[in-house]
Amino acid sequence: MKALICPSLGPPETLIVADVERPSAKAGEVVVDVVYAALNFFDTLIIEGKYQLKPEPPFSPAGEFAGRVAVAGPGVTGFKVGDRVMGATGYGAAREQIAIAANRLAHVPPGLPLDKAAGLAIAYGTSLHALKQRAEMKPGESLAVLGASGGVGLAAVEIGAALGARVIACASSDDKLEFARRYGASETVNYATEDFRARLKEITGGKGVDVVYDPVGGAMTELALRSLAWKGRLLVIGFASGEIPKPPLNLTLLKGCDIRGVYWGEFVNREPEAHRDNMSQLLSWAESSALSVHVYAKFPLEAYLQAFEAIAKRQALGKVLLQVGKDL
Ligand SMILES: NC(=O)c1ccc[n+]([C@@H]2O[C@H](COP(=O)([O-])OP(=O)(O)OC[C@H]3O[C@@H](n4cnc5c(N)ncnc54)[C@H](OP(=O)(O)O)[C@@H]3O)[C@@H](O)[C@H]2O)c1
């Protein structure tokens, strides 16, 4: 079968599409025919050995997928051949088939297309965990989302709106902001052309922002921290800018505010019940179209370079997919 392989750590140009053996299903496992594998920003890091998760090459990138059950292994209950399923694995999904523990799979509800299901688990899972369990977001509070048109950013915009927050989308171009408005942002800040702090102050009537969702890092983080309201919360999601910031801690004292870290993968392992509740909430929102799970583009597996480029060049709006199998 075909697989996208990272044969040794390096940039996307080192990846290859190769023929590999089909996996078999051990006890408790399911083999899935992957239809779509979704890429995230961290795939650009994992293939270079620059991410916290460091698989040994050779491995396949792509941490999430949707497809159909091909084989249910010994002892598996609840899944049968042909079922539409989705799952998250960290890495390993950019291949025609994947073997995965049945308890890491979820059924895709009938009203949800497989392409939208493929990109739901990580970005939307992260943003719901961040806003619900970490920020304890309340209806009516203000939420500034940095990188608001990216994978986790758009998810935070949509989930924030669904939770009743007043969503302020923050991004580097007017097109990206217009896009975020379509999915629930009521206010916008272009941080490439506007004074970020002055605009957030103006939008919140001088009070400051209750919650900041920050997947960007770098210089933006300190500006965001300085824009928080009394008892505000800064959510540390990631560092797409490439720089881990070191903001002065006196700012937390002055504002009685919190800096809260978010690590979705660890949440899934440590709090499986809360994760399952979050996933059923996301699936039901996605099925009823309360979440768009907007797909920026579906690239054939062989066009992986273009898919990685869309992420690295900051072009992607929402999710980037690799199409591996036929979507019947
Ligand atoms: N904590 C967790 O559990 C968790 C889970 C998933 C992802 N993450 C992290 O969240 C971050 C975003 O992931 P994603 O998959 O949503 O990425 P994405 O779709 O590529 O979006 C990232 C956004 O960051 C902004 N950005 C600023 N500087 C950038 C740069 N130099 N290169 C690329 N983008 C830049 C861009 O928006 P503008 O152009 O508008 O600035 C872009 O839309 C990553 O750091 C990822 O590792 C964390």
The ligand as a MOL file (V3000), in Angstrom:
LIG
                    3D

  0  0  0     0  0            999 V3000
M  V30 BEGIN CTAB
M  V30 COUNTS 48 52 0 0 0
M  V30 BEGIN ATOM
M  V30 1 N -1.3080 22.9340 23.0550 0
M  V30 2 C -1.8390 21.9740 22.3300 0
M  V30 3 O -2.3350 20.9720 22.8430 0
M  V30 4 C -1.8280 22.1400 20.8300 0
M  V30 5 C -2.6280 21.3430 19.9970 0
M  V30 6 C -2.6220 21.5800 18.6070 0
M  V30 7 C -1.8050 22.6000 18.0950 0
M  V30 8 N -1.0240 23.3180 18.9340 0 CHG=1
M  V30 9 C -0.1230 24.3920 18.4270 0
M  V30 10 O -0.8990 25.4570 17.9230 0
M  V30 11 C -0.1290 26.1760 16.9500 0
M  V30 12 C -0.9870 26.3860 15.7000 0
M  V30 13 O -1.2790 25.1250 15.1030 0
M  V30 14 P -2.2480 25.0270 13.8250 0
M  V30 15 O -2.2100 23.6200 13.3780 0
M  V30 16 O -3.5460 25.7010 14.0860 0 CHG=-1
M  V30 17 O -1.4090 25.9280 12.7740 0
M  V30 18 P -1.8800 26.7200 11.4830 0
M  V30 19 O -3.1690 26.2250 10.9580 0
M  V30 20 O -0.6920 26.7410 10.5820 0
M  V30 21 O -2.1220 28.2110 12.0570 0
M  V30 22 C -1.1050 28.9280 12.6860 0
M  V30 23 C -1.4020 30.4190 12.6010 0
M  V30 24 O -0.3440 31.0740 13.3010 0
M  V30 25 C -0.0640 32.3180 12.6840 0
M  V30 26 N 1.3830 32.4840 12.5210 0
M  V30 27 C 2.1160 33.4750 13.0550 0
M  V30 28 N 3.4010 33.3550 12.7220 0
M  V30 29 C 3.5110 32.2630 11.9420 0
M  V30 30 C 4.5980 31.6410 11.2700 0
M  V30 31 N 5.8570 32.1250 11.3690 0
M  V30 32 N 4.3450 30.5150 10.5430 0
M  V30 33 C 3.1200 30.0040 10.4700 0
M  V30 34 N 2.0280 30.5600 11.0890 0
M  V30 35 C 2.2450 31.6920 11.8180 0
M  V30 36 C -0.7810 32.3460 11.3230 0
M  V30 37 O -1.8170 33.3080 11.4230 0
M  V30 38 P -1.5350 34.8510 11.0640 0
M  V30 39 O -0.9010 34.8870 9.6980 0
M  V30 40 O -2.8910 35.4240 11.0880 0
M  V30 41 O -0.6320 35.3700 12.1390 0
M  V30 42 C -1.4050 30.9420 11.1840 0
M  V30 43 O -2.7160 31.0140 10.6660 0
M  V30 44 C 1.1280 25.3340 16.7040 0
M  V30 45 O 2.2080 25.9040 17.4330 0
M  V30 46 C 0.7660 23.9760 17.2640 0
M  V30 47 O 1.8980 23.2380 17.6790 0
M  V30 48 C -1.0200 23.1150 20.2820 0
M  V30 END ATOM
M  V30 BEGIN BOND
M  V30 1 1 1 2
M  V30 2 2 2 3
M  V30 3 1 2 4
M  V30 4 1 4 5
M  V30 5 2 4 48
M  V30 6 2 5 6
M  V30 7 1 6 7
M  V30 8 2 7 8
M  V30 9 1 8 9
M  V30 10 1 8 48
M  V30 11 1 9 10
M  V30 12 1 9 46
M  V30 13 1 10 11
M  V30 14 1 11 12
M  V30 15 1 11 44
M  V30 16 1 12 13
M  V30 17 1 13 14
M  V30 18 2 14 15
M  V30 19 1 14 16
M  V30 20 1 14 17
M  V30 21 1 17 18
M  V30 22 2 18 19
M  V30 23 1 18 20
M  V30 24 1 18 21
M  V30 25 1 21 22
M  V30 26 1 22 23
M  V30 27 1 23 24
M  V30 28 1 23 42
M  V30 29 1 24 25
M  V30 30 1 25 26
M  V30 31 1 25 36
M  V30 32 1 26 27
M  V30 33 1 26 35
M  V30 34 2 27 28
M  V30 35 1 28 29
M  V30 36 1 29 30
M  V30 37 2 29 35
M  V30 38 1 30 31
M  V30 39 2 30 32
M  V30 40 1 32 33
M  V30 41 2 33 34
M  V30 42 1 34 35
M  V30 43 1 36 37
M  V30 44 1 36 42
M  V30 45 1 37 38
M  V30 46 2 38 39
M  V30 47 1 38 40
M  V30 48 1 38 41
M  V30 49 1 42 43
M  V30 50 1 44 45
M  V30 51 1 44 46
M  V30 52 1 46 47
M  V30 END BOND
M  V30 END CTAB
M  END
